[in-house]
Amino acid sequence: MSTRAQQYVADVVAREQVTPHLVRLTVEVPGFVSTGISDEWIGLVVPGQFQSRYYTVRSVEGSTLVLDVVVHPVGLVTEWASGDPVGQQVTITEAKGSFLPPPDAGWLLLVGDLTALPAMTRIAAENATTLPTRIVAEVPLDSRVEDYFPAGVDVTWLPTDGPSRLAEVVETLDFPEGPGYFWMAGESAQMRAIRKHLMRDRTLPSTHYDVMGYWRAVAQRQPRAVDPGPIWRAGKAAGKSDEEIWADYDAAQGAVND
Ligand SMILES: Cc1cc2nc3c(=O)[nH]c(=O)nc-3n(C[C@H](O)[C@H](O)[C@H](O)COP(=O)(O)OP(=O)(O)OC[C@H]3O[C@@H](n4cnc5c(N)ncnc54)[C@H](O)[C@@H]3O)c2cc1C
């Protein structure tokens, strides 16, 4: 059986500068198959490159995907998305997702930085009518978009002008009573700290949280991005939990960058 992931040729049809740090791209992807999982992501390969970077499908309607791309000081996709990508062809890899609240979840708590905004808004749009949802978003002051999340969702904006403090923030958060689902994404070192906190201090069962390192704060452009797809498939095939798989992904990223 081939383990090669499905790939699509896609056209960038629109670009919008949502905030100084956030660019919205609309991409036409003929034949795209959504997983239907609320935090689904794809790999994006931009023209002239072989490396991919991973982006959440903020919304999907047929073959039209909306991606919100964070632009930061340097970066392969950052530099491409900061220019004029409309009319260009890109490669998109098959979608994957990991958001899986357990059947007994009575609430959702979503925490993340700028890179997690697209996933948090889609999760809220698809789940907040059945599960009371709270969002904690850590973003630079100039990237706060008041109507980013669906109306009626409880949103706390945390301003930042430097390194993420999300690990510290989560330690002081009041979690709702009873079983629920905690979803979080952001800078990998912060996510590692949170996993320890959830396991050791809050003793949450691993089925009740999903904590993902979306990017690594390293000195320069990453020499090679680690594809979460094969790690995901291998982990699932080996019967590992989502937590164990994301820990494997963090370790693989560390091996590349250390
Ligand atoms: C499952 C998944 C879903 C994701 N969804 C999204 C999404 O919807 N939107 C989104 O913007 N990102 C998302 N990311 C994160 C994104 O893949 C990374 O931020 C990626 O490294 C950006 O690529 P780049 O080419 O711009 O920078 P790179 O060439 O990868 O990195 C260049 C430099 O920028 C630094 N850097 C990388 N990302 C950031 C950042 N976010 N903030 C500050 N510095 C950074 C690196 O440390 C490095 O020094 C997701 C990641 C995963 C694994």
The ligand as a Gaussian input file, in Angstrom:
#p B3LYP/6-31G(d) Opt

LIG

0 1
 C       -1.081000      21.365000      12.191000
 C       -0.562000      22.785000      12.006000
 C       -1.442000      23.810000      11.660000
 C       -0.970000      25.137000      11.479000
 N       -1.855000      26.126000      11.117000
 C       -1.389000      27.383000      10.886000
 C       -2.281000      28.418000      10.418000
 O       -3.471000      28.217000      10.176000
 N       -1.734000      29.665000      10.201000
 C       -0.400000      29.926000      10.420000
 O        0.034000      31.055000      10.179000
 N        0.434000      28.962000      10.868000
 C       -0.011000      27.706000      11.077000
 N        0.853000      26.731000      11.503000
 C        2.239000      27.121000      11.810000
 C        3.113000      27.286000      10.563000
 O        3.189000      26.038000       9.869000
 C        4.528000      27.720000      11.028000
 O        4.463000      28.957000      11.699000
 C        5.541000      27.772000       9.863000
 O        6.833000      27.616000      10.408000
 C        5.493000      29.072000       9.093000
 O        6.313000      28.942000       7.970000
 P        7.259000      30.078000       7.372000
 O        7.728000      29.524000       6.084000
 O        6.535000      31.406000       7.348000
 O        8.457000      30.225000       8.409000
 P        9.694000      29.209000       8.577000
 O       10.575000      29.274000       7.364000
 O        9.131000      27.871000       8.949000
 O       10.453000      29.811000       9.833000
 C       11.268000      31.004000       9.727000
 C       11.529000      31.608000      11.094000
 O       10.297000      32.098000      11.600000
 C       10.061000      31.568000      12.905000
 N        8.614000      31.335000      12.972000
 C        7.923000      30.318000      12.356000
 N        6.600000      30.460000      12.618000
 C        6.482000      31.562000      13.407000
 C        5.375000      32.216000      13.990000
 N        4.128000      31.769000      13.832000
 N        5.604000      33.347000      14.723000
 C        6.869000      33.829000      14.889000
 N        7.976000      33.244000      14.346000
 C        7.759000      32.134000      13.628000
 C       10.879000      30.303000      13.007000
 O       11.249000      30.076000      14.340000
 C       12.084000      30.645000      12.144000
 O       13.024000      31.367000      12.908000
 C        0.407000      25.410000      11.675000
 C        1.289000      24.363000      12.004000
 C        0.820000      23.076000      12.176000
 C        1.791000      21.959000      12.516000

